[in-house]
Amino acid sequence: MSCLAYFPAVEFTSGDGLYQLKGKAPFIHTDGTAWPADVLPGLQSTDRLLGADAISWKYDRGDIITDPGNPGYLGDPNSTRWPFDNALAANLVPVSYRQYWADNGASDDAFLLNRAINGRPRVAS
């Protein structure tokens, strides 16, 4: 039996994150400190001191796609016609989430952090 059967899923909403990535030793990351370069050498210099949530917001372009006054707004996902009632959103239909991030300048290591904090059915590697 899996040990997961004994531990209920709990969302952590505060505190420092514990990560184990790429088969390296686990580490704790505190927002505002640099990510370990030996684990995430591909992070852009502008991402090195950002927290994982801030990196995700940056490459998801959250400030742009959710602002109806911004030309990059992707429309209302609650609309029954979405994404096809918004040309920008409709153009993203064939684009994978990973490709969307790459198109917005994200490195593979930045995407790995996104997958680590937003869930994935197996250990991030």
MOVEN-V941211 format. One record per helix or strand. SS is the DSSP state (h for helix, s for strand). FROM is the first residue (numbers start at 1). TO is the last residue. If there is no record, write none. Layout:
ss=[SS,SS]
from=[FROM,FROM]
to=[TO,TO]
This chain:
ss=[h,s,s,h,h,h,h,h]
from=[3,17,27,52,62,87,97,108]
to=[6,19,29,60,65,92,103,118]
